[in-house]
Amino acid sequence: MSVSLETLDRLKDELKTPHFLSAHVRTDLYRHLSEVYSRIMTHHVEDAFDKLEEISSLIKQTHLDIKDPKLDTEILGRRLL
């Protein structure tokens, strides 16, 4: 199945539509999925399928950017969009 570049651009734009998680925090699905997959590829290659939902949930709950999820000593506050 082939998808045109125009269709891919339209889908990407839709994924980047902001959603408010609270009064002061907004994000988009594109950013969220990028962060989830980045952490999985970096730290959970062997158990990626098992960790997918867990990591996604933690990102939504904490709204934090964690440099290394194995170490909780380096946590950076999430920037608002």
N, CA, C and O atoms as a Maestro MAE file, in Angstrom:
{
 s_m_m2io_version
 :::
 2.0.0
}

f_m_ct {
 s_m_title
 :::
 protein
 m_atom[324] {
  # First column is atom index #
  i_m_mmod_type
  r_m_x_coord
  r_m_y_coord
  r_m_z_coord
  i_m_residue_number
  s_m_chain_name
  s_m_pdb_residue_name
  s_m_pdb_atom_name
  i_m_atomic_number
  :::
  1 25 0.845 -1.175 0.000 1 A "MET " " N  " 7
  2 3 0.000 0.000 0.000 1 A "MET " " CA " 6
  3 2 0.890 1.237 0.000 1 A "MET " " C  " 6
  4 15 1.864 1.319 0.748 1 A "MET " " O  " 8
  5 25 0.549 2.165 -0.824 2 A "SER " " N  " 7
  6 3 1.325 3.388 -0.960 2 A "SER " " CA " 6
  7 2 0.512 4.578 -0.450 2 A "SER " " C  " 6
  8 15 -0.693 4.674 -0.683 2 A "SER " " O  " 8
  9 25 1.193 5.468 0.241 3 A "VAL " " N  " 7
  10 3 0.545 6.673 0.767 3 A "VAL " " CA " 6
  11 2 1.297 7.873 0.218 3 A "VAL " " C  " 6
  12 15 2.528 7.897 0.217 3 A "VAL " " O  " 8
  13 25 0.566 8.853 -0.243 4 A "SER " " N  " 7
  14 3 1.205 10.043 -0.802 4 A "SER " " CA " 6
  15 2 1.858 10.878 0.294 4 A "SER " " C  " 6
  16 15 1.491 10.793 1.466 4 A "SER " " O  " 8
  17 25 2.825 11.678 -0.112 5 A "LEU " " N  " 7
  18 3 3.478 12.572 0.841 5 A "LEU " " CA " 6
  19 2 2.503 13.598 1.400 5 A "LEU " " C  " 6
  20 15 2.627 14.012 2.552 5 A "LEU " " O  " 8
  21 25 1.550 14.004 0.601 6 A "GLU " " N  " 7
  22 3 0.534 14.955 1.067 6 A "GLU " " CA " 6
  23 2 -0.304 14.345 2.189 6 A "GLU " " C  " 6
  24 15 -0.627 15.012 3.172 6 A "GLU " " O  " 8
  25 25 -0.649 13.070 2.026 7 A "THR " " N  " 7
  26 3 -1.427 12.372 3.061 7 A "THR " " CA " 6
  27 2 -0.606 12.245 4.334 7 A "THR " " C  " 6
  28 15 -1.128 12.458 5.429 7 A "THR " " O  " 8
  29 25 0.659 11.903 4.209 8 A "LEU " " N  " 7
  30 3 1.525 11.783 5.384 8 A "LEU " " CA " 6
  31 2 1.682 13.121 6.101 8 A "LEU " " C  " 6
  32 15 1.664 13.178 7.330 8 A "LEU " " O  " 8
  33 25 1.835 14.191 5.333 9 A "ASP " " N  " 7
  34 3 1.944 15.519 5.940 9 A "ASP " " CA " 6
  35 2 0.656 15.899 6.670 9 A "ASP " " C  " 6
  36 15 0.706 16.483 7.753 9 A "ASP " " O  " 8
  37 25 -0.483 15.573 6.089 10 A "ARG " " N  " 7
  38 3 -1.769 15.881 6.719 10 A "ARG " " CA " 6
  39 2 -1.925 15.097 8.020 10 A "ARG " " C  " 6
  40 15 -2.375 15.644 9.027 10 A "ARG " " O  " 8
  41 25 -1.551 13.814 8.001 11 A "LEU " " N  " 7
  42 3 -1.636 12.996 9.215 11 A "LEU " " CA " 6
  43 2 -0.694 13.512 10.305 11 A "LEU " " C  " 6
  44 15 -1.057 13.558 11.480 11 A "LEU " " O  " 8
  45 25 0.497 13.893 9.908 12 A "LYS " " N  " 7
  46 3 1.456 14.430 10.870 12 A "LYS " " CA " 6
  47 2 0.915 15.710 11.506 12 A "LYS " " C  " 6
  48 15 1.038 15.906 12.715 12 A "LYS " " O  " 8
  49 25 0.322 16.572 10.698 13 A "ASP " " N  " 7
  50 3 -0.280 17.801 11.221 13 A "ASP " " CA " 6
  51 2 -1.403 17.495 12.208 13 A "ASP " " C  " 6
  52 15 -1.532 18.166 13.232 13 A "ASP " " O  " 8
  53 25 -2.212 16.484 11.903 14 A "GLU " " N  " 7
  54 3 -3.287 16.098 12.819 14 A "GLU " " CA " 6
  55 2 -2.728 15.571 14.129 14 A "GLU " " C  " 6
  56 15 -3.276 15.848 15.196 14 A "GLU " " O  " 8
  57 25 -1.643 14.813 14.057 15 A "LEU " " N  " 7
  58 3 -1.018 14.293 15.276 15 A "LEU " " CA " 6
  59 2 -0.422 15.411 16.127 15 A "LEU " " C  " 6
  60 15 -0.280 15.266 17.341 15 A "LEU " " O  " 8
  61 25 -0.076 16.515 15.490 16 A "LYS " " N  " 7
  62 3 0.523 17.648 16.210 16 A "LYS " " CA " 6
  63 2 -0.517 18.627 16.744 16 A "LYS " " C  " 6
  64 15 -0.152 19.674 17.279 16 A "LYS " " O  " 8
  65 25 -1.794 18.311 16.611 17 A "THR " " N  " 7
  66 3 -2.850 19.153 17.166 17 A "THR " " CA " 6
  67 2 -2.736 19.140 18.683 17 A "THR " " C  " 6
  68 15 -2.743 18.064 19.280 17 A "THR " " O  " 8
  69 25 -2.631 20.295 19.325 18 A "PRO " " N  " 7
  70 3 -2.452 20.316 20.784 18 A "PRO " " CA " 6
  71 2 -3.689 19.832 21.540 18 A "PRO " " C  " 6
  72 15 -4.827 20.083 21.142 18 A "PRO " " O  " 8
  73 25 -3.431 19.144 22.622 19 A "HIS " " N  " 7
  74 3 -4.473 18.676 23.543 19 A "HIS " " CA " 6
  75 2 -4.071 19.110 24.945 19 A "HIS " " C  " 6
  76 15 -2.906 19.000 25.327 19 A "HIS " " O  " 8
  77 25 -5.028 19.598 25.699 20 A "PHE " " N  " 7
  78 3 -4.751 20.057 27.055 20 A "PHE " " CA " 6
  79 2 -4.934 18.907 28.034 20 A "PHE " " C  " 6
  80 15 -6.013 18.323 28.132 20 A "PHE " " O  " 8
  81 25 -3.857 18.589 28.760 21 A "LEU " " N  " 7
  82 3 -3.915 17.550 29.779 21 A "LEU " " CA " 6
  83 2 -4.384 18.120 31.111 21 A "LEU " " C  " 6
  84 15 -4.930 17.404 31.950 21 A "LEU " " O  " 8
  85 25 -4.167 19.402 31.290 22 A "SER " " N  " 7
  86 3 -4.651 20.124 32.470 22 A "SER " " CA " 6
  87 2 -4.704 21.593 32.067 22 A "SER " " C  " 6
  88 15 -4.445 21.935 30.913 22 A "SER " " O  " 8
  89 25 -5.035 22.441 33.000 23 A "ALA " " N  " 7
  90 3 -5.150 23.865 32.691 23 A "ALA " " CA " 6
  91 2 -3.831 24.466 32.207 23 A "ALA " " C  " 6
  92 15 -3.832 25.423 31.433 23 A "ALA " " O  " 8
  93 25 -2.703 23.907 32.663 24 A "HIS " " N  " 7
  94 3 -1.408 24.496 32.357 24 A "HIS " " CA " 6
  95 2 -0.512 23.620 31.485 24 A "HIS " " C  " 6
  96 15 0.589 24.037 31.127 24 A "HIS " " O  " 8
  97 25 -0.958 22.423 31.138 25 A "VAL " " N  " 7
  98 3 -0.121 21.502 30.369 25 A "VAL " " CA " 6
  99 2 -0.833 21.104 29.091 25 A "VAL " " C  " 6
  100 15 -1.947 20.579 29.114 25 A "VAL " " O  " 8
  101 25 -0.165 21.365 27.972 26 A "ARG " " N  " 7
  102 3 -0.715 20.898 26.710 26 A "ARG " " CA " 6
  103 2 0.372 20.113 25.979 26 A "ARG " " C  " 6
  104 15 1.562 20.390 26.131 26 A "ARG " " O  " 8
  105 25 -0.041 19.160 25.208 27 A "THR " " N  " 7
  106 3 0.879 18.328 24.453 27 A "THR " " CA " 6
  107 2 0.173 17.885 23.190 27 A "THR " " C  " 6
  108 15 -0.970 18.267 22.942 27 A "THR " " O  " 8
  109 25 0.850 17.084 22.396 28 A "ASP " " N  " 7
  110 3 0.221 16.533 21.209 28 A "ASP " " CA " 6
  111 2 0.624 15.067 21.079 28 A "ASP " " C  " 6
  112 15 1.616 14.635 21.667 28 A "ASP " " O  " 8
  113 25 -0.135 14.320 20.322 29 A "LEU " " N  " 7
  114 3 0.103 12.888 20.183 29 A "LEU " " CA " 6
  115 2 1.446 12.611 19.515 29 A "LEU " " C  " 6
  116 15 2.120 11.643 19.866 29 A "LEU " " O  " 8
  117 25 1.839 13.441 18.566 30 A "TYR " " N  " 7
  118 3 3.113 13.266 17.883 30 A "TYR " " CA " 6
  119 2 4.278 13.343 18.878 30 A "TYR " " C  " 6
  120 15 5.158 12.482 18.879 30 A "TYR " " O  " 8
  121 25 4.275 14.357 19.702 31 A "ARG " " N  " 7
  122 3 5.341 14.524 20.700 31 A "ARG " " CA " 6
  123 2 5.325 13.378 21.707 31 A "ARG " " C  " 6
  124 15 6.374 12.845 22.071 31 A "ARG " " O  " 8
  125 25 4.129 13.004 22.152 32 A "HIS " " N  " 7
  126 3 3.999 11.932 23.132 32 A "HIS " " CA " 6
  127 2 4.542 10.618 22.574 32 A "HIS " " C  " 6
  128 15 5.335 9.945 23.233 32 A "HIS " " O  " 8
  129 25 4.120 10.251 21.369 33 A "LEU " " N  " 7
  130 3 4.588 8.996 20.772 33 A "LEU " " CA " 6
  131 2 6.088 9.028 20.501 33 A "LEU " " C  " 6
  132 15 6.768 8.016 20.672 33 A "LEU " " O  " 8
  133 25 6.606 10.164 20.087 34 A "SER " " N  " 7
  134 3 8.048 10.291 19.868 34 A "SER " " CA " 6
  135 2 8.816 10.038 21.153 34 A "SER " " C  " 6
  136 15 9.832 9.343 21.152 34 A "SER " " O  " 8
  137 25 8.332 10.597 22.237 35 A "GLU " " N  " 7
  138 3 8.984 10.415 23.540 35 A "GLU " " CA " 6
  139 2 8.883 8.967 24.005 35 A "GLU " " C  " 6
  140 15 9.858 8.409 24.507 35 A "GLU " " O  " 8
  141 25 7.718 8.359 23.845 36 A "VAL " " N  " 7
  142 3 7.529 6.957 24.252 36 A "VAL " " CA " 6
  143 2 8.472 6.055 23.466 36 A "VAL " " C  " 6
  144 15 9.192 5.249 24.055 36 A "VAL " " O  " 8
  145 25 8.473 6.185 22.149 37 A "TYR " " N  " 7
  146 3 9.317 5.312 21.324 37 A "TYR " " CA " 6
  147 2 10.796 5.560 21.554 37 A "TYR " " C  " 6
  148 15 11.593 4.624 21.500 37 A "TYR " " O  " 8
  149 25 11.171 6.784 21.803 38 A "SER " " N  " 7
  150 3 12.567 7.086 22.091 38 A "SER " " CA " 6
  151 2 13.033 6.365 23.354 38 A "SER " " C  " 6
  152 15 14.115 5.778 23.374 38 A "SER " " O  " 8
  153 25 12.226 6.410 24.392 39 A "ARG " " N  " 7
  154 3 12.595 5.732 25.647 39 A "ARG " " CA " 6
  155 2 12.620 4.225 25.480 39 A "ARG " " C  " 6
  156 15 13.489 3.553 26.035 39 A "ARG " " O  " 8
  157 25 11.682 3.692 24.725 40 A "ILE " " N  " 7
  158 3 11.651 2.246 24.495 40 A "ILE " " CA " 6
  159 2 12.893 1.801 23.730 40 A "ILE " " C  " 6
  160 15 13.526 0.815 24.107 40 A "ILE " " O  " 8
  161 25 13.247 2.505 22.672 41 A "MET " " N  " 7
  162 3 14.411 2.121 21.869 41 A "MET " " CA " 6
  163 2 15.715 2.282 22.635 41 A "MET " " C  " 6
  164 15 16.671 1.541 22.410 41 A "MET " " O  " 8
  165 25 15.751 3.244 23.532 42 A "THR " " N  " 7
  166 3 16.965 3.502 24.295 42 A "THR " " CA " 6
  167 2 17.137 2.543 25.471 42 A "THR " " C  " 6
  168 15 18.253 2.113 25.763 42 A "THR " " O  " 8
  169 25 16.039 2.207 26.146 43 A "HIS " " N  " 7
  170 3 16.169 1.502 27.417 43 A "HIS " " CA " 6
  171 2 15.424 0.173 27.522 43 A "HIS " " C  " 6
  172 15 15.647 -0.567 28.480 43 A "HIS " " O  " 8
  173 25 14.558 -0.152 26.583 44 A "HIS " " N  " 7
  174 3 13.729 -1.349 26.741 44 A "HIS " " CA " 6
  175 2 13.584 -2.146 25.449 44 A "HIS " " C  " 6
  176 15 12.478 -2.552 25.091 44 A "HIS " " O  " 8
  177 25 14.676 -2.369 24.757 45 A "VAL " " N  " 7
  178 3 14.623 -3.084 23.486 45 A "VAL " " CA " 6
  179 2 14.096 -4.507 23.676 45 A "VAL " " C  " 6
  180 15 13.293 -4.977 22.870 45 A "VAL " " O  " 8
  181 25 14.532 -5.192 24.719 46 A "GLU " " N  " 7
  182 3 14.155 -6.587 24.925 46 A "GLU " " CA " 6
  183 2 12.704 -6.760 25.366 46 A "GLU " " C  " 6
  184 15 12.081 -7.772 25.043 46 A "GLU " " O  " 8
  185 25 12.159 -5.794 26.094 47 A "ASP " " N  " 7
  186 3 10.789 -5.928 26.605 47 A "ASP " " CA " 6
  187 2 9.909 -4.754 26.163 47 A "ASP " " C  " 6
  188 15 9.054 -4.283 26.913 47 A "ASP " " O  " 8
  189 25 10.138 -4.297 24.933 48 A "ALA " " N  " 7
  190 3 9.448 -3.110 24.415 48 A "ALA " " CA " 6
  191 2 7.934 -3.250 24.444 48 A "ALA " " C  " 6
  192 15 7.237 -2.327 24.865 48 A "ALA " " O  " 8
  193 25 7.423 -4.375 24.010 49 A "PHE " " N  " 7
  194 3 5.975 -4.553 23.960 49 A "PHE " " CA " 6
  195 2 5.361 -4.460 25.350 49 A "PHE " " C  " 6
  196 15 4.301 -3.860 25.524 49 A "PHE " " O  " 8
  197 25 6.019 -5.049 26.334 50 A "ASP " " N  " 7
  198 3 5.513 -5.015 27.705 50 A "ASP " " CA " 6
  199 2 5.591 -3.613 28.306 50 A "ASP " " C  " 6
  200 15 4.756 -3.255 29.137 50 A "ASP " " O  " 8
  201 25 6.557 -2.834 27.910 51 A "LYS " " N  " 7
  202 3 6.776 -1.515 28.501 51 A "LYS " " CA " 6
  203 2 6.005 -0.393 27.810 51 A "LYS " " C  " 6
  204 15 5.880 0.695 28.373 51 A "LYS " " O  " 8
  205 25 5.486 -0.629 26.606 52 A "LEU " " N  " 7
  206 3 4.836 0.430 25.835 52 A "LEU " " CA " 6
  207 2 3.758 1.155 26.622 52 A "LEU " " C  " 6
  208 15 3.812 2.378 26.751 52 A "LEU " " O  " 8
  209 25 2.796 0.440 27.142 53 A "GLU " " N  " 7
  210 3 1.692 1.064 27.869 53 A "GLU " " CA " 6
  211 2 2.170 1.697 29.169 53 A "GLU " " C  " 6
  212 15 1.718 2.779 29.542 53 A "GLU " " O  " 8
  213 25 3.082 1.023 29.856 54 A "GLU " " N  " 7
  214 3 3.588 1.545 31.130 54 A "GLU " " CA " 6
  215 2 4.301 2.888 30.937 54 A "GLU " " C  " 6
  216 15 4.048 3.834 31.682 54 A "GLU " " O  " 8
  217 25 5.175 2.971 29.958 55 A "ILE " " N  " 7
  218 3 5.917 4.203 29.711 55 A "ILE " " CA " 6
  219 2 4.979 5.316 29.258 55 A "ILE " " C  " 6
  220 15 5.104 6.458 29.699 55 A "ILE " " O  " 8
  221 25 4.046 4.981 28.383 56 A "SER " " N  " 7
  222 3 3.073 5.977 27.921 56 A "SER " " CA " 6
  223 2 2.284 6.547 29.093 56 A "SER " " C  " 6
  224 15 2.093 7.759 29.193 56 A "SER " " O  " 8
  225 25 1.836 5.680 29.964 57 A "SER " " N  " 7
  226 3 1.060 6.116 31.126 57 A "SER " " CA " 6
  227 2 1.893 6.995 32.055 57 A "SER " " C  " 6
  228 15 1.411 8.019 32.540 57 A "SER " " O  " 8
  229 25 3.130 6.602 32.300 58 A "LEU " " N  " 7
  230 3 3.992 7.391 33.176 58 A "LEU " " CA " 6
  231 2 4.266 8.781 32.598 58 A "LEU " " C  " 6
  232 15 4.290 9.766 33.337 58 A "LEU " " O  " 8
  233 25 4.467 8.863 31.304 59 A "ILE " " N  " 7
  234 3 4.717 10.160 30.676 59 A "ILE " " CA " 6
  235 2 3.492 11.050 30.832 59 A "ILE " " C  " 6
  236 15 3.620 12.232 31.153 59 A "ILE " " O  " 8
  237 25 2.304 10.492 30.608 60 A "LYS " " N  " 7
  238 3 1.076 11.289 30.746 60 A "LYS " " CA " 6
  239 2 0.857 11.728 32.187 60 A "LYS " " C  " 6
  240 15 0.404 12.847 32.425 60 A "LYS " " O  " 8
  241 25 1.168 10.873 33.146 61 A "GLN " " N  " 7
  242 3 0.915 11.187 34.552 61 A "GLN " " CA " 6
  243 2 1.901 12.193 35.117 61 A "GLN " " C  " 6
  244 15 1.516 13.073 35.888 61 A "GLN " " O  " 8
  245 25 3.151 12.077 34.748 62 A "THR " " N  " 7
  246 3 4.174 12.906 35.377 62 A "THR " " CA " 6
  247 2 4.466 14.201 34.651 62 A "THR " " C  " 6
  248 15 4.873 15.179 35.278 62 A "THR " " O  " 8
  249 25 4.266 14.229 33.329 63 A "HIS " " N  " 7
  250 3 4.591 15.406 32.526 63 A "HIS " " CA " 6
  251 2 6.035 15.834 32.741 63 A "HIS " " C  " 6
  252 15 6.341 17.026 32.769 63 A "HIS " " O  " 8
  253 25 6.920 14.853 32.892 64 A "LEU " " N  " 7
  254 3 8.332 15.134 33.094 64 A "LEU " " CA " 6
  255 2 9.152 14.554 31.963 64 A "LEU " " C  " 6
  256 15 8.786 13.529 31.387 64 A "LEU " " O  " 8
  257 25 10.261 15.205 31.640 65 A "ASP " " N  " 7
  258 3 11.231 14.653 30.707 65 A "ASP " " CA " 6
  259 2 12.343 14.028 31.544 65 A "ASP " " C  " 6
  260 15 13.076 14.742 32.229 65 A "ASP " " O  " 8
  261 25 12.474 12.725 31.496 66 A "ILE " " N  " 7
  262 3 13.484 12.032 32.282 66 A "ILE " " CA " 6
  263 2 14.606 11.626 31.339 66 A "ILE " " C  " 6
  264 15 14.375 10.906 30.368 66 A "ILE " " O  " 8
  265 25 15.818 12.083 31.620 67 A "LYS " " N  " 7
  266 3 16.939 11.765 30.741 67 A "LYS " " CA " 6
  267 2 17.191 10.264 30.689 67 A "LYS " " C  " 6
  268 15 17.390 9.720 29.603 67 A "LYS " " O  " 8
  269 25 17.189 9.589 31.814 68 A "ASP " " N  " 7
  270 3 17.443 8.152 31.871 68 A "ASP " " CA " 6
  271 2 16.457 7.549 32.858 68 A "ASP " " C  " 6
  272 15 16.604 7.735 34.066 68 A "ASP " " O  " 8
  273 25 15.454 6.830 32.365 69 A "PRO " " N  " 7
  274 3 14.434 6.302 33.272 69 A "PRO " " CA " 6
  275 2 14.966 5.318 34.312 69 A "PRO " " C  " 6
  276 15 14.279 5.013 35.287 69 A "PRO " " O  " 8
  277 25 16.179 4.822 34.111 70 A "LYS " " N  " 7
  278 3 16.773 3.930 35.108 70 A "LYS " " CA " 6
  279 2 17.322 4.712 36.300 70 A "LYS " " C  " 6
  280 15 17.505 4.163 37.387 70 A "LYS " " O  " 8
  281 25 17.580 5.999 36.080 71 A "LEU " " N  " 7
  282 3 18.074 6.868 37.144 71 A "LEU " " CA " 6
  283 2 17.089 8.004 37.341 71 A "LEU " " C  " 6
  284 15 16.807 8.751 36.404 71 A "LEU " " O  " 8
  285 25 16.565 8.142 38.541 72 A "ASP " " N  " 7
  286 3 15.590 9.200 38.779 72 A "ASP " " CA " 6
  287 2 16.237 10.467 39.324 72 A "ASP " " C  " 6
  288 15 15.539 11.368 39.790 72 A "ASP " " O  " 8
  289 25 17.561 10.544 39.271 73 A "THR " " N  " 7
  290 3 18.249 11.707 39.820 73 A "THR " " CA " 6
  291 2 18.314 12.875 38.845 73 A "THR " " C  " 6
  292 15 18.566 14.009 39.252 73 A "THR " " O  " 8
  293 25 18.088 12.606 37.555 74 A "GLU " " N  " 7
  294 3 18.164 13.676 36.569 74 A "GLU " " CA " 6
  295 2 16.808 13.855 35.902 74 A "GLU " " C  " 6
  296 15 16.531 13.241 34.872 74 A "GLU " " O  " 8
  297 25 15.975 14.687 36.483 75 A "ILE " " N  " 7
  298 3 14.650 14.939 35.949 75 A "ILE " " CA " 6
  299 2 14.533 16.409 35.585 75 A "ILE " " C  " 6
  300 15 14.842 17.290 36.387 75 A "ILE " " O  " 8
  301 25 14.089 16.657 34.377 76 A "LEU " " N  " 7
  302 3 13.920 18.032 33.904 76 A "LEU " " CA " 6
  303 2 12.439 18.318 33.774 76 A "LEU " " C  " 6
  304 15 11.694 17.485 33.258 76 A "LEU " " O  " 8
  305 25 11.999 19.474 34.229 77 A "GLY " " N  " 7
  306 3 10.589 19.843 34.076 77 A "GLY " " CA " 6
  307 2 10.217 19.984 32.614 77 A "GLY " " C  " 6
  308 15 11.005 20.504 31.825 77 A "GLY " " O  " 8
  309 25 9.061 19.541 32.248 78 A "ARG " " N  " 7
  310 3 8.595 19.624 30.870 78 A "ARG " " CA " 6
  311 2 8.337 21.072 30.511 78 A "ARG " " C  " 6
  312 15 7.767 21.830 31.296 78 A "ARG " " O  " 8
  313 25 8.763 21.448 29.312 79 A "ARG " " N  " 7
  314 3 8.488 22.790 28.801 79 A "ARG " " CA " 6
  315 2 7.060 22.830 28.265 79 A "ARG " " C  " 6
  316 15 6.612 21.886 27.613 79 A "ARG " " O  " 8
  317 25 6.357 23.903 28.533 80 A "LEU " " N  " 7
  318 3 5.027 24.070 27.959 80 A "LEU " " CA " 6
  319 2 5.174 24.449 26.513 80 A "LEU " " C  " 6
  320 15 6.107 25.160 26.139 80 A "LEU " " O  " 8
  321 25 4.240 23.970 25.681 81 A "LEU " " N  " 7
  322 3 4.301 24.265 24.244 81 A "LEU " " CA " 6
  323 2 3.998 25.720 23.982 81 A "LEU " " C  " 6
  324 15 4.003 26.154 22.830 81 A "LEU " " O  " 8
  :::
 }
 m_bond[323] {
  # First column is bond index #
  i_m_from
  i_m_to
  i_m_order
  :::
  1 1 2 1
  2 2 3 1
  3 3 4 2
  4 3 5 1
  5 5 6 1
  6 6 7 1
  7 7 8 2
  8 7 9 1
  9 9 10 1
  10 10 11 1
  11 11 12 2
  12 11 13 1
  13 13 14 1
  14 14 15 1
  15 15 16 2
  16 15 17 1
  17 17 18 1
  18 18 19 1
  19 19 20 2
  20 19 21 1
  21 21 22 1
  22 22 23 1
  23 23 24 2
  24 23 25 1
  25 25 26 1
  26 26 27 1
  27 27 28 2
  28 27 29 1
  29 29 30 1
  30 30 31 1
  31 31 32 2
  32 31 33 1
  33 33 34 1
  34 34 35 1
  35 35 36 2
  36 35 37 1
  37 37 38 1
  38 38 39 1
  39 39 40 2
  40 39 41 1
  41 41 42 1
  42 42 43 1
  43 43 44 2
  44 43 45 1
  45 45 46 1
  46 46 47 1
  47 47 48 2
  48 47 49 1
  49 49 50 1
  50 50 51 1
  51 51 52 2
  52 51 53 1
  53 53 54 1
  54 54 55 1
  55 55 56 2
  56 55 57 1
  57 57 58 1
  58 58 59 1
  59 59 60 2
  60 59 61 1
  61 61 62 1
  62 62 63 1
  63 63 64 2
  64 63 65 1
  65 65 66 1
  66 66 67 1
  67 67 68 2
  68 67 69 1
  69 69 70 1
  70 70 71 1
  71 71 72 2
  72 71 73 1
  73 73 74 1
  74 74 75 1
  75 75 76 2
  76 75 77 1
  77 77 78 1
  78 78 79 1
  79 79 80 2
  80 79 81 1
  81 81 82 1
  82 82 83 1
  83 83 84 2
  84 83 85 1
  85 85 86 1
  86 86 87 1
  87 87 88 2
  88 87 89 1
  89 89 90 1
  90 90 91 1
  91 91 92 2
  92 91 93 1
  93 93 94 1
  94 94 95 1
  95 95 96 2
  96 95 97 1
  97 97 98 1
  98 98 99 1
  99 99 100 2
  100 99 101 1
  101 101 102 1
  102 102 103 1
  103 103 104 2
  104 103 105 1
  105 105 106 1
  106 106 107 1
  107 107 108 2
  108 107 109 1
  109 109 110 1
  110 110 111 1
  111 111 112 2
  112 111 113 1
  113 113 114 1
  114 114 115 1
  115 115 116 2
  116 115 117 1
  117 117 118 1
  118 118 119 1
  119 119 120 2
  120 119 121 1
  121 121 122 1
  122 122 123 1
  123 123 124 2
  124 123 125 1
  125 125 126 1
  126 126 127 1
  127 127 128 2
  128 127 129 1
  129 129 130 1
  130 130 131 1
  131 131 132 2
  132 131 133 1
  133 133 134 1
  134 134 135 1
  135 135 136 2
  136 135 137 1
  137 137 138 1
  138 138 139 1
  139 139 140 2
  140 139 141 1
  141 141 142 1
  142 142 143 1
  143 143 144 2
  144 143 145 1
  145 145 146 1
  146 146 147 1
  147 147 148 2
  148 147 149 1
  149 149 150 1
  150 150 151 1
  151 151 152 2
  152 151 153 1
  153 153 154 1
  154 154 155 1
  155 155 156 2
  156 155 157 1
  157 157 158 1
  158 158 159 1
  159 159 160 2
  160 159 161 1
  161 161 162 1
  162 162 163 1
  163 163 164 2
  164 163 165 1
  165 165 166 1
  166 166 167 1
  167 167 168 2
  168 167 169 1
  169 169 170 1
  170 170 171 1
  171 171 172 2
  172 171 173 1
  173 173 174 1
  174 174 175 1
  175 175 176 2
  176 175 177 1
  177 177 178 1
  178 178 179 1
  179 179 180 2
  180 179 181 1
  181 181 182 1
  182 182 183 1
  183 183 184 2
  184 183 185 1
  185 185 186 1
  186 186 187 1
  187 187 188 2
  188 187 189 1
  189 189 190 1
  190 190 191 1
  191 191 192 2
  192 191 193 1
  193 193 194 1
  194 194 195 1
  195 195 196 2
  196 195 197 1
  197 197 198 1
  198 198 199 1
  199 199 200 2
  200 199 201 1
  201 201 202 1
  202 202 203 1
  203 203 204 2
  204 203 205 1
  205 205 206 1
  206 206 207 1
  207 207 208 2
  208 207 209 1
  209 209 210 1
  210 210 211 1
  211 211 212 2
  212 211 213 1
  213 213 214 1
  214 214 215 1
  215 215 216 2
  216 215 217 1
  217 217 218 1
  218 218 219 1
  219 219 220 2
  220 219 221 1
  221 221 222 1
  222 222 223 1
  223 223 224 2
  224 223 225 1
  225 225 226 1
  226 226 227 1
  227 227 228 2
  228 227 229 1
  229 229 230 1
  230 230 231 1
  231 231 232 2
  232 231 233 1
  233 233 234 1
  234 234 235 1
  235 235 236 2
  236 235 237 1
  237 237 238 1
  238 238 239 1
  239 239 240 2
  240 239 241 1
  241 241 242 1
  242 242 243 1
  243 243 244 2
  244 243 245 1
  245 245 246 1
  246 246 247 1
  247 247 248 2
  248 247 249 1
  249 249 250 1
  250 250 251 1
  251 251 252 2
  252 251 253 1
  253 253 254 1
  254 254 255 1
  255 255 256 2
  256 255 257 1
  257 257 258 1
  258 258 259 1
  259 259 260 2
  260 259 261 1
  261 261 262 1
  262 262 263 1
  263 263 264 2
  264 263 265 1
  265 265 266 1
  266 266 267 1
  267 267 268 2
  268 267 269 1
  269 269 270 1
  270 270 271 1
  271 271 272 2
  272 271 273 1
  273 273 274 1
  274 274 275 1
  275 275 276 2
  276 275 277 1
  277 277 278 1
  278 278 279 1
  279 279 280 2
  280 279 281 1
  281 281 282 1
  282 282 283 1
  283 283 284 2
  284 283 285 1
  285 285 286 1
  286 286 287 1
  287 287 288 2
  288 287 289 1
  289 289 290 1
  290 290 291 1
  291 291 292 2
  292 291 293 1
  293 293 294 1
  294 294 295 1
  295 295 296 2
  296 295 297 1
  297 297 298 1
  298 298 299 1
  299 299 300 2
  300 299 301 1
  301 301 302 1
  302 302 303 1
  303 303 304 2
  304 303 305 1
  305 305 306 1
  306 306 307 1
  307 307 308 2
  308 307 309 1
  309 309 310 1
  310 310 311 1
  311 311 312 2
  312 311 313 1
  313 313 314 1
  314 314 315 1
  315 315 316 2
  316 315 317 1
  317 317 318 1
  318 318 319 1
  319 319 320 2
  320 319 321 1
  321 321 322 1
  322 322 323 1
  323 323 324 2
  :::
 }
}
